[in-house]
Amino acid sequence: MPAGEVPTAPKGKRYALHHMIVAGRLGYGAWRDGGFTIHDISDATQPKLLVAHQLVATIPGGTHTPLPLPGRNLAVVADEAKCGDQLMCDNSFGWVASEMS
């Protein structure tokens, strides 16, 4: 890991920012096995964590894309299937979450 960082994720899990989608002053981050987050980015040099959602940990896959629905206080969140169990891989999961901000 860069700069001597020590990973804290359990074995086989990956906590890494996939990407962030910005809507107004809020940034919606997809963290693979770490769920998704909502940040106040009105000052981009000092982002503030508002909400952290850990999606269902028993379902294999990584949080891939949070899509904010501005004006509705909701975000649609898609997971990316990644597993050895074909039944689980054949089913993609999506979530609707309240921003709670």
C-alpha positions as CSV (number, residue, x, y, z in Angstrom):
1,M,0.0,0.0,0.0
2,P,1.2,3.5,-0.7
3,A,2.7,5.7,2.1
4,G,3.0,2.8,4.5
5,E,-0.8,2.4,5.0
6,V,-2.0,-0.8,6.6
7,P,-5.2,-2.3,5.3
8,T,-7.9,-2.8,7.8
9,A,-10.4,-4.7,5.7
10,P,-11.1,-8.4,6.6
11,K,-9.3,-10.9,4.4
12,G,-11.0,-11.1,1.0
13,K,-12.6,-7.7,1.4
14,R,-11.6,-4.4,-0.3
15,Y,-12.4,-1.0,1.0
16,A,-11.5,1.3,-1.9
17,L,-13.3,4.3,-3.4
18,H,-14.6,3.1,-6.8
19,H,-15.8,6.6,-7.7
20,M,-17.9,9.5,-6.4
21,I,-20.9,11.1,-8.1
22,V,-21.5,14.8,-7.3
23,A,-25.0,16.4,-7.0
24,G,-24.9,19.9,-5.8
25,R,-23.0,20.1,-2.5
26,L,-23.2,16.3,-1.9
27,G,-20.8,13.7,-3.1
28,Y,-21.9,10.0,-3.2
29,G,-19.1,7.5,-2.8
30,A,-19.0,3.8,-3.8
31,W,-16.6,1.9,-1.6
32,R,-16.8,-1.6,-3.0
33,D,-17.0,-3.9,0.1
34,G,-17.3,-0.9,2.3
35,G,-20.8,0.2,1.2
36,F,-21.4,3.8,0.2
37,T,-21.1,7.2,1.8
38,I,-22.5,10.7,1.4
39,H,-20.2,13.7,1.9
40,D,-20.8,17.4,2.2
41,I,-18.3,18.7,-0.5
42,S,-19.4,22.4,-0.4
43,D,-15.7,23.0,0.5
44,A,-13.9,20.4,-1.6
45,T,-10.7,20.9,0.4
46,Q,-12.5,19.8,3.6
47,P,-15.1,17.1,2.7
48,K,-17.3,16.1,5.6
49,L,-18.8,12.6,6.0
50,L,-22.5,12.9,6.5
51,V,-23.7,9.3,6.1
52,A,-22.1,5.8,5.8
53,H,-24.3,2.9,4.7
54,Q,-23.0,-0.6,4.9
55,L,-25.2,-2.6,2.6
56,V,-26.0,-6.3,3.2
57,A,-22.6,-7.8,4.1
58,T,-23.8,-11.4,3.5
59,I,-24.4,-10.8,-0.2
60,P,-21.2,-11.0,-2.3
61,G,-20.4,-8.1,-4.4
62,G,-19.1,-4.6,-4.2
63,T,-20.9,-1.3,-4.1
64,H,-20.4,0.1,-7.6
65,T,-22.6,3.1,-8.3
66,P,-24.7,5.4,-6.1
67,L,-27.1,7.4,-8.2
68,P,-28.5,10.4,-6.3
69,L,-32.1,11.5,-7.0
70,P,-31.9,15.2,-6.2
71,G,-35.0,16.7,-4.6
72,R,-36.2,13.3,-3.4
73,N,-33.8,12.6,-0.5
74,L,-33.0,9.2,-2.1
75,A,-30.1,7.5,-3.8
76,V,-30.3,4.3,-5.9
77,V,-27.3,2.1,-5.3
78,A,-26.1,-0.7,-7.5
79,D,-23.8,-3.5,-6.5
80,E,-21.4,-5.4,-8.8
81,A,-21.6,-9.2,-8.6
82,K,-18.4,-10.9,-7.7
83,C,-18.6,-14.4,-6.3
84,G,-18.1,-18.1,-6.8
85,D,-21.7,-19.0,-6.2
86,Q,-23.4,-18.9,-9.6
87,L,-26.9,-18.4,-8.2
88,M,-25.7,-15.3,-6.4
89,C,-23.8,-14.1,-9.5
90,D,-26.8,-14.5,-11.6
91,N,-28.7,-12.0,-9.4
92,S,-27.6,-8.4,-9.3
93,F,-28.6,-6.3,-6.4
94,G,-29.8,-2.7,-6.2
95,W,-30.8,-0.6,-3.2
96,V,-32.9,2.5,-2.6
97,A,-31.5,4.4,0.4
98,S,-32.6,7.6,2.1
99,E,-29.9,10.2,2.2
100,M,-30.7,11.0,5.9
101,S,-28.8,14.2,5.6
